[in-house]
């Protein structure tokens, strides 16, 4: 193993032809002029905001030359030159994103849902099936939070390791060619201060995965200079302890200047070869980069950079130095380079204008239609003058956006409210049609819209033998995971303590020994990158289960779940998917950090994921089976106090499924509907027994999943019978119980059938105190349910149920 970070020297003129070098020069100029013109478009009011990759061109060209078909990128918003060099981003597409063009054909990365500089390739066909990723240049969809691209980069690289080491995956030829793919990450120097960066670097060094991380170092983080960001002012110096040695694994660390084309080409060639062949992670620290226009269109860098620094940036601009290199080596003359620049500038201008025409034409068409319809409606209206003024102002709007059109039409319909239905019918019909179009443009694909969406998985009931044995609940899960590992080579599980001991609750007991470390594996204590590891692997066609040991620790990984996984299908408009299953456990146990039920937090931040809350392990096994047949990301929250409760062993493990969004009636009753989930179901059922002795019959419903929530209307049907409802859970007041109430009352119009005020029963607002007493005085008890239900019945029938 080499311990040297020096570059293997070669003559660039021997490796690249003059044509290839001049092609790079042309791409650099195209990218630069796209940045310069993009900034002007924002200042002209044609775009909302702009952030550009100027100053970073040469390193990205070098990275593109080392990048191969099947490789993956997880980067950030400066990487436009790299995407252009691969042919995965045209100038017209670049400006389409700047303008927020909602046509996925015009703007394939996000269909206008993300600000400019967010790059993605489309991994899926229009029907949601996978493309052959080995024949593509792949870019995982970017996200804005700094360093948040790093955790999934780990997973993208880890997938190559699995594809290389797991012989059962050899047939997955459209996802990998024997694990030869490299995952390439890019990050700005200031963002390396984030914990996600360090956690990813450490995990990659431990795991030895084919990951190349480039740090674009221009000496600043917006206005803050390097000395405020990084110890010693150098991330490669800080990480020098990660450098591999003769007898220890680690990182290969390479340094290069951002203006030195020849050294950059050498650096990326060496990094790619090493990582691809030996699965060694590499850090490339690219220093002395510039940022000619500052951070973004939100301000000027002249406010915080000295004159000396600004002069240095002009002199050492990478394109200036690239031109000098070409002239020095007589690759082209000055006149030839001037001609290339003139052509590049003209091309950018032409494609920019084409992007604007394409973006604005449909809006202008809609505007003309709206103006005509408003004028038509005005003819027979008592508010004719007002309506014609609306139409006139709309027609004169400079650079109109869709909001201008729709907002005016809606105001016009309010103005027409006293006129006949006939006079406004055409305008109203036009608006309804536009609302459907805009639903697709701006609101679609939060969840899967493919034939593999979770709602399409057939429901298969659980079956038991005549003499079904009673076992610990954990044994049901262990048998299910055993069956799945045997029958699904893409399925694997990992997390803290999952491997050798089979997780802290033994659902994977003995399975690592049976199937190997690549199928059931341990990780370090690093929840953020456990989630990222799962996201990246799922992006590459695998079916991971990533375990977060306790629900309270989900906070460490929440940003990745919320900003990346939950929004992935939405922000790519169905272009990418990562059907990761996150397995965790929570609710009742002991103490502040091991008994949490922060469901409101989860429900608010993880829209786009399926949220399963099984009451026992049989239900959990059925949910896992459903999810593994779908293409949607999900979280399954098992009950901490249920692993050793006895359950019957099913005979059709691996076959039975639990439909998502289908509540289950656990006990029928006529007086009061109680809706709950998870561990609270047992509490409510025990209370129901006590209340029955008092003459009160509860109808107990297990919600089973919170996202989706009761798509069947089961709760509404129950309330039609009982005319009363109580939503109970272990979250804080106003959390998931309030969510369930809102969903049921608004979507199912329960207010029409209620004879009593709808009620909630939740835990205390604080974290649960320790010990059994802490649980009793923090979480809803059987007595709490009994008293709450009785009070509802007392209010309705005070004589039959006198006050306690």
N, C-alpha and C positions, 0 to 999 in steps of 0.2 A: 504493500500500500504506500502510495506516495505521500510524503509529508510536506511537499513543496506547494506553494501557491503561485510560483512563477509560471508564466505562460510558455507554452510550447511555441517557439518562434517559427514563423514561416512567412514567406513573401506573399503579400496579398495579391500581387500581380500574377503569381503562379496559381493562386486559388480562384480568383475571380477574373473574368474577362473584362475588357474595357466597357463592353456593352452593359454588363451587369453593374459595374460601378456607376456608370452614367444613369442607369435605370434607378439606382438608389438615390442619386442626386436629384433626379426628376421627382421621385416620390417625396423626398424631403422638402422640396420646394412647393409641391402641391399641398402637402400638409401645412407648411408654414403659411402659405397664402390663404388656406382655408381658415386658419386661426385668425389671421389679420382681418379677413373679410367678415368672419363670424362676429368678431367684436363690434365691427361697424353696424352689422345687422341689429344687434341688441340696442345700440345707441340710437338707431333710427326707429326703434319701436316695433320692429318686425319680429322680435323674439324677446322672451321674458328675461332670460339670464344666459350667460355664456361662461364656460370654463374650458380652457384649451390646452393643447399639448406642445405649444411652441417652446423650443429650447431643448426638447427631449428627443429630437428626431433621430440622431445617429445611433444611439443605443438601441432604439426600437427597430431600426433597420437591421442591425446586427442580430438581434434576438429573432427577428423574422427569418433570417437566413439559417438559423439553427433549428427553428421550429419545423416539425414534420407532420404529415397527415396522421391523424389519430391523437396528436398531442392536445392538451387542454391549457387554456389560459384562465387565470383568475387574477384580475388586475384592478386598475382604477382609472379615473377619468382623464388621465393624460395620454392614454395609449392609442390615440387615433392613427399615428404614423404606422405603428405595428399592424393595426387592422387593415390599413390601406395597403401596406406592403404584401400582406397575405392575399389581397384581393377580396377580403371579406367586408370591406367598407368602401363604397364609392363616395365621391364628393357629394353627389346628389343625395345619397342616403344620409350623409353627415349633416347636411343642411336640413333635410327633412326632419331629423330629430331635433335640431335647434328650433325649428318652427313648431314642433309637436304635431306632426302630421299623423293622423290616426289610421291611415291605411297601412296595414302590415306589409303590403307589397312595396310601398314607398319607403317605409321605415321598419325593416324586419326585426330590429333588435328589441323594440318595446312597443311598437305601434303608437308612438307619441306619448307614452305614459310616463316616461322618465326624461329628465332634463338632459341636455346634450352631454356627450362624453361617457355615456353608459352603453357598453358594448356587449353584444351577445350574438351568437350564431343560433340557428334554429335546429335543434336536435331532433325535432319531431316532424313527421309528415302532417298534412292537414287533418287526418283522422286521429291524430294523437299517437300513432305507432312510431317506433323508433326508426330513425334513419341508420345507415351504416356509418357509425361514428369513426371507424378506422379509415374511411375514405374522405374525411373532412378535416379542415382546420377548425378546432372547437374552442369557443370562448364561453365560459360560464357567465351567466348574466351578472353584470356589475351591480353593486349596491353602494350607496353614498357614505355610510358611516365609516370613518377612518379605521383602517386595518381590518375591517370586517370581511375583506376578501380572503384573509389568511386562513381561517379555520377550514373553510371548504377546500382550499388549496391542498391542505393536508389530506383530505378525503379523496381528492382527485388523484393524488400521487399514491395513496394507499391502495386504491383500486388496481393500479398497475401491479403492485406487489401481490395482491390476491390473485390476479389473473395469471401471474407468472408462477406462483407457488401452488395454487390449488388445481390439481390435474382435472378435477371435475368441471372446471370452467373452460377447458380447451375448446369446447364446441361453441362458445359464445364469440364467434369470429367477427360479428358486426360491432362488437364493443371493444375488443382488444386483440392485438397480435402478439400473444405470448408475453404480455406485460411490458412491451417495449416503449410504451408511451411515457413521455415526460410531462409533468405538470409545471407550468411556468407561471410564476407570480410576480407582480410588480407592486411597488409601494413607494410612497414619498418618504423622504428622510425623516420628516417630523412625525409621521404616523408610526414610525418604528418605536415611539415612546409608549404606544398603547400596549396593554397587557396581552391582547390577542396576538400581537406579533411575537412577543417573547414566548408565550405558551405554545404557539405553532412551531417556532424554531426548535424549542426543546423537544417537543413531541416528535418532530421529523428526525432529529438527531438520534433519539432513542430508537425509533422504528426503522430507520434507514430506508427511506422511500425516495423515488426518483422525482425530486422537487428542486427546481431552480428558482431562487428568489432574487429579483433585481431591486435594488434600492436606488431610486432616482434622487440624487442628492444635489439640490441647488442652494444649499446653505440656509434655507429659511423654511418656516412653517407659517404661511400667510405673512404676517409682519414680524414674526418672532425669529430671531437668528438662532443658529445651530447650538450655540453654547447654552441656551435655555432648554434645549430639547434632550441632548445626549451627553452622557459622561464622556469626557475627553474630546467631545465634538466629533466623534466618528463612530458609527455603528459597527463597522468592521473591527475597530479596535476593541470596542466593548465585547464583541462576540468572539474575540480571538481564542478564548478558552474552549470554544466549540470546534476549533480546528482539529481535524482527525490527525492521528499519529500512526506510527508503524504498528502499534499494538492496541490502539483504541479507535473505535468508530467515532464519527462525528461529522462535521461539515467540512467541505472544501470551501475555502474563502478566497475569492479573486477580487482584485481591485483594478479599476480602469478609469480613465478620464472620459467624460462625456463628449469631448470634442475630438477624440483620437480615434478616427474611423478604423485604422489598421489594427490597433490594439483591441478595440471592441469586437471586431470580427473574430480575432483570435480567442478572446475571452469566451464568447458565446459558443464558438465551435468546441472549445475544450470542455466547457460546462455541460453542453448537451451530450457530447460523447461519453463523458464520465457518468453522468446521471442515468443515461439511457442503458448503458452496458452493465454498470455495476450497481445501480440503484443507490447511488450516493447522493445525499442532498448537497446543494451548492448555493452559496450566497455570493452574488456579484454586487459589489459596492461601486456604483458609478458616481464619481465625484466631479466637481467643477462643471456642473450643468448650469444652464441659465434659464431664466424665465422672462423673456423679452417684454411681455405685456402685463407682468404681475400675476397675482393669484387668479383673478377672475374679473368680470365686468363690474364687480361691486366696488372697485376702487383702484387707485393707482399705486404702484410700488414705489413711485418717487417720494411718497410720504414717509417711507421708512428705510429706504436704501440711500446710502451716501453717494455723492457724485462720483467718488472713486470706484465704488462698486458698480455703478451703472456704466461707467466708462469701461471697466473690465469686462462686463457682460457683453458689451458691443464688440470688443476686440476678440473675445474668446467664444463668441457665438459658434455653435457647432457647425452651422451651415457655412459660415465664413471660413472656418478652419477646413471644412470638407472641400471647399472650392480651392483653397490654397494647396491642399494635398493633391487634388486632381491636376492643377497647373504644374506643381513641382514635379510630378511623375509623368508629365506630358501625355496625360490620358485624353485631354481635350484642350482646345485653345480658349482664351477668354471670350472671344466672339461666339464660339459654340456654346459655352456655358450661359452667356447672356441670352442666346436664342432659346435654350432649354428653359430658362427662367421665364422668358416672355410667353412661351407656349404654356408653361405650367400656370401662370397667372391668368391667361386667357381661358384655359380649361376650367379653372376654379370658378371664374366669373360666370362662364356659360352654364356650368352645372348648378351653381347657386341660383341663378335666375330660373333654370328649369325646375328646381326644387320649389321655389316660391310660387311659380305658376301652377304647379301641380297641387301644392298645398292650398292656395287661395282660390283656385277655380271652383271647387265644389262649394266652398263657403259663399262665394259671390253668386253662384247659381241659386243657392238657398236664400240668399239675401234678396235677390230679384223676385223670387217666388213669393217671399213673405211680404215685400213691399206691394206687389200687385194684389195680393189677397187682402191686405189691410185696407188698401184704397177701395177695393171692391166692396168690402164690408162697410166702409164709411159712407157709401152712397145713400144708403137708406137708414142711416143711424142718426139719432138725435145728438150724437157727439162727433159729427162729421169733421169739424174743424180740428178737434184734438187728435183724432185718428189720422187725418191727413198730415198733420204736423209730425206725428210719430213716424209715419212712412217717409216723409221728407228727410228727417234727421237720420233715419237708418240708412237711407240711400246715399247720404253724403259722408258716411263713416269712412275714415281713412284707415286702411289696413284692417278691415273688419275681422273679428274672430267669431266663432260660432255662438259664443255667449251673447254678443250684441244682437244677433238675429233672434235667438230663442227668447231672450229677456224681453225684447220689444213685443214679440207676438203674445207672450203671456200677459204683458201689461195691456195690450190691445184687447184681449179677451176679457180682462177685468173691466175695462172701459165699456165693452159691449154687453155687460151683464144684464142690463135692463132691456136690451133689444131682443127680437124674436130669435128662436133657435135657428130658423132658416137663414137669417142674415149672417150668422157667424158659423154656420155648419162647415163651409169649405175651409175656413181658417182653423177651426178646431180639428178637423180631420187631418189637415196638413201637419199640425202640431203633434197629434198622436202618432202619426207616421214617423216624424222626426224623433220623437221620444224613443221609439223602438230602435231606430238607427243609432241614437246616442247611447242607448243602453249597451249595445254591442261595442260602440267606440270607446266608452269610458268605464263601463261597469262589469263587463263580462269576464269570465275565466277566473273568478276568485276561487272556484272549485273546478274540478275536472269537468269538461264537456265532451269527453270521449265515451266510447262504449264500455270503457273500463272504469267509469266512475263508480263510486261505492254503492250508489243506489241501484245499480244494475246487477250487483252480485246476487245470485239466487239465494233465497232463504232456505236453509236445510235444518230441520229440527234436530235437537240432540236426541240420541237414543240410548237406552239402558237395557242391559240384560236382565233376565228374570231374577238373577241372584247377584246383582251388581254390588261390588264390594265398596265399603265405605273407606275412604282414604283421606289423608290430609290434602287440603286444597292445593298445596304446592306440588303434590304428586300428579294431579291432573295437568297442571302446566308443564311439568317435566316430561310427561308422556307426550304432550302435544309438541313441544319443542324437539323432542327426540324424533318423532314422526316427520316433522317438517325438515329437519336437518338431513334426514335420510332420503327424502323425496324431492327436495328443492335445492339444487346445488348453488343457486344464487343467494340463498338465505344464509345469513350469519349473524352472530350477536357479539357485542363487545361492551365493555364498561368496567367500572371499578369493581373488582372482586368477582367478575362474571366467570372468568376462566377456570382457574385451578380449583377453587372451592365451589364453583357453580352458582354464584351470587349469594348475597347474605341471607336469602330466604330459600336457597336450594332448588330453585326452579330449573337450573342448568346443571344440577349435580351429576357428575360423572360424564357429562357430554363432551367436555374438552378431551378427556382421555379417549373417548370413542371416536370423535370426528376430527381431532387435531386443533392446533392453535389458530389456524387460519379461519376456522369456522366458529370457535367459541374462545374469545380471548380477553385477557386482562388489559386494562389501561392504567395510566397514572391518574392521579387525582387532578382532573382538568376538564370540568364539565363543558366549558366553551368549545374546546376542540374535539370533545367526544361528539358533540352535535355537528360540528363542521366535518369531522371524519365521516359521519353518516350521510350528510348532505352530498359531499363530493362523491362518495361511493354510489349513492343512489342516482346521481347525475350520469353515471356511467353504466347503468343497466343492472346494478346489483340490488338486492333486497335486504338491506341491513336493519337490525334492531339495535338501536343505541340506548344503553341504559343509563339513566340518571338515578343514582342509588336512592335518594329520597326526594320527594316532591319539593321540600323546602329549598333544596339546592338547585332547583331549576332556574333560579334567578341568575346563576352564573352563565347559563346558556341561553337565557331568554332573548337576548338581542339577536343571536343567530337564528333562533326560531322565528322571531317576529319579523326582522328586517330582511331575512334571506328566505328561509324555507316557506313560511306561510304565504308570502307574497309572490313566490316564484312564478307560478302559472299565470297569475294576474299581470305581473309586470313584463312578462314576455308574450302576453296574449296567446297562451297555449304553445309557445315555442320550445319551452323546456319544462321538465318535470323531475321531481326527486321524491319518489314515494317512500321516504324514510318513516319508520315507525319508532317513536320514542317510548321506551318502556320506563315507568317509574312507579312509585308507591307512596301513598300518603294517607291522610285523614287520621284516624285514631291510633295513637300509641302513647308515647310519653314525652312531654316537654316542648319547649319553645321552638326547637329546630327539628323536631322529628314527628310532629303531629299536625303539620299545617294542611290547610285546605284552601289555598289561595286561588280559588276557582274564578273569582271575578277578574283577577289579574290575567289569568289564562284566557278567559273568554274575550276580554277586551283586546288583548295583544296578539292572539293567534287565530284571527279570522283567516280562513284559507286552509286550516287544518281540521281534521276530524278529531273530536275530543270524546274519548270513551271513558265511562266511569262505571265499570262493572262492579256488581255487589259481591261476586264470588269468583273463584278461579275458573269454574266451568264457563261462566259468561265471558271471562277474559279470553279463554282459549278460542271460543267461537268468534270473538271480535278480531283476534289476531288472524284467524283464518279468512274472515271476510276481507280484512285490510290487505292481506297478501294476494288476494285475487283482484284487487283494485289498483289504480295508479295514483292514489292520493296520499299525501303525508298525514300522519296521525300521531296522536298521543294516547297511550293507554295508562290510566292511573289505577293501579291495583290497590286493594285494601290492605293496609299494613297489618291489621289484626285478623286477617282471614286465612293466612297461609296454613295454619294448623287446625282450622275448623274442618270438620268432616264433611265430605261431599261424595256423592256416588260417582264411580268411574264410568264415563260414557263408553259405548262400544264403537262409536263412529268418530273418534278423534281424527282431526284432519279433514273431516268431511262436513260436520255441522257448522253452520254459520249463524251469526247474530246480525240481523238487519240493522243498519244505522238509522237512527231517528224513529225507531219503533218502540214506544214504551211498552212495558209488560205489567199487566194487572197481577199483583201478588196475592191480593185478598179482595174479594168482592164485598161491597157494603152499600148501604142506602142513604146514610146520613151525612157523610163528610168525605170528600176526596182529599187524600194526602199524597202529594207528589214529592219524591225524594230520589236518592241515588246512593251508590256506594255503601259504606258502613252504616249510614243512617237508616237504610232499609231494615236492618235487623232491629234497630232501636224502635222504629215506627211499628214494626210487626209485633214486637213485645208489648208496646203501648196499646196496640189494637186489641190484644187479648184482654188487657185490663179494662179497657173501655167497653168491651162487649159485655162484661159482667155488669156494667152500669146501664146497659141498654143502648149503647151507642155503637153503631156499626160503621167502621172506617172502610173506605175503598182505597187500598194502598197501591200506588203505581210507582214502579221503578222507571225513571226516565231513560236509563241505560246509556244514552249519549246526550251530551249537551250541545254539541255541534256535529251534525244537525240535531235540532230539538223537535220532537214530536211532529213528524211530517204526516202522520196518519190522522191527526185530530182525536186521538184516543182520550186525551185529557178532557177535551170539550164534551165528548160523548158521556164521560163519567159525570161531569158537572151538570149536564142536562138532567141526570138522574138524582144527584145528591143536592144540587143547588148551593153547594158550599165547597170552598177549596182552601187548602193550606199547603204552602210550599215550604219544605223543611230541608235543611242541609247543615254542614259544618263550617261553611265559609263565614266571613264577617257579615254583620248586618248590611244590607244593600248590595251584597255580592251576587252569588249565583242564585240565591233564592229570589232576589228581585229580578234577575234576568229571566228566570223561569216564569215568574208572574207576568212580566211584560210580554214575553213570547206568547203565552197562552191567552192572556186577556185581549191583547191587540189582534193577534193573528187568527184566533179562534172565536173572537167576540163573546167571551164568557160573560161579560157584564149583562148580557140579555137573559142569562139563566140564573144569576146569583140572587139569593135571598139574604145573604149575609156578606159583609165586607170580606174580600179576599185577604188572607193573612200570610205572613211569612214567619218562620221560626229559624233562627240562625245562631251561630256561636257568639260569644262575646267579641267585642271589637279588638281586644288584645290577643296576642299569641297565647296558646294554651299553656297553663302552668304545669309544672312537673308533678308526677305521681298520679295515682288513681284519683286522689282528691282533686288534683289540679285539672284532670280530665273532666271530672264530674261538675266542677264549678266553672269550667270554661266552655265546654261543648254541650249541646242539647242532650239531656238525659231522657230516660223513659218517663220520668215524672214531668219533665217539661212538656213533652208531647201530650201526655194525658191531660195536664192542666190547660194547655193551649186549646186542645180539641174540645175539652169539656166547656171552656169559657165560650167558645163559638156556639155550642149547642145551648148553653145557658141563655145567651143573648136571644137565640131564636125561640126557645121553649123554656122560659124561666120556671114555670110550675113543674114541668117534668124533670128539669135538671136544675134544682136550686143551687144558689151560689155556694161554692166550697168555702 
